[in-house]
């Protein structure tokens, strides 16, 4: 199951429908422009600090002069260029390809990258949405810096064209209703606002009378993580019969548990047992973020 839409207030035009593979219909709020800018500025600071550290390392190699100045110069240049490429692309790919699907900047501003199809975000989508940043930002920016740094030695027309190119891509999210970058458009992703939220205790307490008569093995309780329990909690709260049926069948099939209980009672029991199992696991330092976190 996908993580539930525990969102702050959004205009109706800012919300998007996402249906998970289990058939749960979620309403997600798109990230605002200020949230995305704030997240990028935080990420930019992290990358700048990393780049400064990389530059200091390159200068140390150069000053050490191992193998002669020429060899040290080559090694320092190769390390700096490769490191710069890894920092500006690898940081986003590694962070968004992880279980939280968010960089440090996105986490700080309550954002997350999701697949518009409702499926789990794939590493291929993450790579696609981030490598396009080379074309959107880094390539035109390098031409702008070259035009400025050349002191008039370069063609000023190229500099102006590059600046226009950069501005067009930076403003592209303002000209489509889903606020998509070119990378999001190609990768099939959204950036959505998902503030941090814990599982509530009132619903668990209200389920206690129905939760004790079904039994589940530890392997069955490990099938899902906290994000899925949050979604299951929402399904139980809303009590939509068709959704309850779909989710109950999906979970029964996944954990191979075909008891004769009513679907709602089954989900109630599974939720309570999974929550108790997860909270016991916290005593030993284990907490699975979702069903893919092994």
Secondary structure, DSSP 8 states (H G I E B T S, - for coil): -----------GGGEEEEE-TT--EEEEEE--HHHHHHHHHHHHHHHHHHHHHHHHHHHHHHHHTTT-HHHHHHHHHHHHHHHHHIIIIIHHHHHHTSTT---HHHHHTTEEEEETTSS---HHHHHHHHHTHIIIIIHHHHHHHHHHHTTT-S-HHHHHHHHHHHHHHHHGGGGSTT---HHHHHHTEEEEE-------SHHHHHTHHHHSS----HHHHTT--HHHHHHHHHHHHH--HHHHHHHHHHHHHHHT---SS-HHHHHHHHHHHHHHHHHHHHTTT---SSTT--
